[in-house]
Amino acid sequence: MAKFFAILVVIGDGYITDMDYGYMSVLFNRMNYKSIIAFALIASVLVFFSLTCNAQIPGSTFARILRNKKIVVAMINKNYPPFFSKDKSGKLVGVDVDLAYGIGKALGVKVEFNRSAETFNGVINLVAEHKADVAISKLSKTLNRSKQVYFTKPYVVLHRALLISRLQLAKAKKSQSTVEFIRNFKGKLAVLKGTSYADWAKTIFPRATVVQYNNWAGAIIALAKGNVIAAFRDEVEAKQTILLNPSFAIVFQPVVFKDAIDPIAIAVSVNSPHLLYWLNHYIEVRAKQITINQILKQSQKMMSSQTKKDILMQQDI
């Protein structure tokens, strides 16, 4: 057995000299037929183990993307303007779509979208299960999601916000200030089902009765009818709701929490550190940083090509 390991050590160091060849030749000459078969089996197992390990070495995903000239991007199978939605011609457009194509262009590869996930957590699973290389899907960077994937630096930082019924707010002001009303929020609070806001609402507003809706349009209708007191989402959606229907400004009061951020980032497999490094570098050096104003301008552009009702109803997350 010592002979086997001596030969494996010689092979394993990656540098075989003339002296090594001579040493191996002597060993093989002294080995009988059974010993050679046993050695071959051991060597085969070690080679297979080595190849399996090398498949997970840092940079392997990145190298595959460059080699295959393709990066697979996971995105939820819903329209979520202005981040991603389909225009009248069926073309996928939006802030996240532009970001994905920008990454593909910088890498010199084709972008392929995997939109099989029905939920945000499903998008995370696609990356964790290696069914997509990255996820660009307006993903909030949360502690729970970070248990499954790596996140890049945020490519846009939003703030959490409330759309509050002005009528309910006026009633509350008789006994407390707006700040106190929000801090001690009681009553029904609308959120989108299966989002980070559904989780955050329970922590930030422990006294509230959280009501989950399948789409943002349903939450807004409930707010307009007085079925809930407020709706909890990010500042872009709160402001965009008013832009889509200016009459809402009369009945809804948007409140943005400047001290409560919602970082939006790209999700990457934990087995892809090289890709993570490159994406972080791309976010740092790209010419244009995404701002709230740019996102709202994108919304206004979409309004010119789609009806306001269509845009609001598309937000069926």
C-alpha positions, 0 to 999 in steps of 0.5 A: 500500500505504501507503494500506491501512495508514493505514486499518488504523491508523485502524480498529485504534485502536478510536476513529474520529473525524469527522476519521478518517471524512473521512480515510478517505473521501478515501483510498477516493475515490482508490483504484481497484476493485482496490485496494478489493478488496485492502484488503477481503481484507487487512482480512478476514484481520486481523479473522479473526486478531483473533477467533482471538486473542481466543478465547484471551484471559485470562478467556475460559474463565471468561466462557464458564462464566458465560455457559453456566451450566455448568462441566465437571469431569474426574474419573477413571472409577473409584470412589475413596472417600471422594473420589468413588464411587457410593452404592447408588442410583448417586449420585456422592458424596464429598469431591471431588464436594462440592467440585465442587458447592460451586464450581458453587454459588458460580459460580451454574452447573451442574456436569457431570462428564466421567468418560471418563478411565481414568487420572489422567494421562488426567484431566490430558489432558482439561483440557489438551485443553480437553475439561473446564474443571477436573479435581477427581480427588484429583490429586497436584500433581506437576512432570510434570503441571505441564508440561501444566496449572496447579494451584491451591493445594492444597485438602487436603495429605496425607502419604505413608505405608507399610503395613508387614508387622509380621512383616517389621518385627520381623525387621528390628528384630533388626539395625536400627531402624525408621527405618533399615529404612525409609531403607534399604528393600529388597524388594518394595514395592506401589504403584498402577499409573499413580499419582504414588506409582509414580513417587515410590517409585522415587525415595524407595526406590531399593533397593526392587523396585516392584511395581505393582497395578491396584487397592489391594485387590490390593496389600493382599491381596499384603501380607497374603499376604507377597508384598510387604513394604510398600504405599506410598500416602497416609496417608488410604488407609493409615489407612482400610485399617485402619478398614475391617478392624481385624484388619489392625492386627495384621498391618500397621504404618502409618508416616506420613512427616510431612516428605513431603507429597502436595498435592492440587489442582485442575487448570486449563488454562494458557489459563484464568488468570482461572479459576485466580485465582478457584478459588484465591480460593475455596479461600482464603475458603470456610468449611470447609477439608478436613482429614484427620479430615474425610476419615476421617469421610466414610469412616466415613459410607460404611461405614454405607451400604456394606459394607467389602468393597465400599469396599475393592474400589471402589478399583480405580484 
